[in-house]
Amino acid sequence: MPLARVLRLRDATVIGLGSMIGAGVFAVWAPALGAAGSGILIALAVAAFVAFANATSSAQLAAVHPVAGGTYAYARAEIGPWSGFIAGWCFVVGKVASCAAMAMTFAAYAAPEGWQLPVAVIAVAALTAVNCFGVTRTALLTRILVLVSLLGLAVVVAAGGTAVSAGAAPLPLPAATAYGILQGAGLLFFAFAGYARIATMGEEVTDPARTIPRAIILALAGAVTVYVLVGATVGLTLGASVLTSAAPLVDVLAAAGWSAATPVVRVAAAAASLGALLALLTGIGRTSLAMARENDIPRFFARIDERWKVPRRAEIAIGVLVIGIVLLADLRGAIGFSSFGVLLYYLIANVAAFRQRPEARRYPRALQIAGALACILLVSTLPTEASLVGTGVVLAGVVYRMLRLRIRRAQSETRPR
């Protein structure tokens, strides 16, 4: 049973923007500024360029392969089943970690001290339930959450502007180094990867060959603008004190003397995190559906609910996994691990786009080469622990597929002819 094509350009753009606006703007500044220091805007530019190269590859692929699954489906078609599996596996495990990071960010801003963990778990469970009742409800809720988020971010930027103009002199950020800028870019890439949600929902978008490429570019352009404004505001207002901040945008208000606006920003942070979490859960469910259809994970997860036209079993399983990570991991570890998985995913996307035939080409091959090399460079600069855990999880996926293929082969050989 196919999914329903009900998402228009506005819906697809908002879902991508919701993933990116909430996927880091309230959470990524402490680790990113700790790595990049005074070179944070250069790191942002590097991350944005890598995201643009990867986004154009995704757009080119999505125009030809308008099906659920994103790069999992594209790589299977353009390279082969093993490349598709590794892309899908990296996406699922990396984005499950992103979901956990968003749930923890939501709780950090919205819950009182001591209640963060249960609130994060409840948020995951509630949004998983929303996703089980149709993608149009997902799109509507995402639009509301994105609007609330942007209003709150506008308040932060305005407050920071008054603090800077008043001559506030925070402790200077650490000096920038080339390695630190690249590591900061790798961590910031976690925030820009939300446009993948649009591609993974290719089976639910109207006129996908036209809508998906336009939505990806529009969402990325909007997110880059927001991140530059907020990143400059945080760096100039807080300086080195951001490195120990759990809620840096709230601290910007305090530094500017705008503490009365703190509830507005906490609500916006909560909305942004929920919007990202909602869109992430949706995208992972669609990639899991595509993998189940191809028997790369159990076929049990390929079932689509007849009434609501959503992969309910996959959605519920993903929700359970995210809750497990929320209970076991911390925010910084989740961000690093997510960046590792997503960078490998886009490395494969660039290779798949590079291999497309001339008639399918929308962007020059040089852009895909640059995107692939940049993914390799950024993943090599991520924190060692995140890289080691990520490598272990990818290898575990490879072993899982090898065993699954061997079992299927043995079963086919024992069947009577």
Salt bridges, closest charged atoms under 4 A:
ASP11 OD1 - ARG143 NH1 2.42
GLU78 OE2 - HIS65 NE2 2.78
GLU203 OE1 - ARG293 NH1 2.92
GLU204 OE2 - ARG286 NH2 2.91
GLU294 OE1 - ARG76 NH2 3.11
ASP296 OD2 - ARG76 NH1 3.36
ASP296 OD1 - ARG401 NE 2.77
ASP305 OD1 - ARG312 NH1 3.77
GLU315 OE2 - ARG286 NH1 2.48
GLU359 OE2 - ARG357 NE 2.79
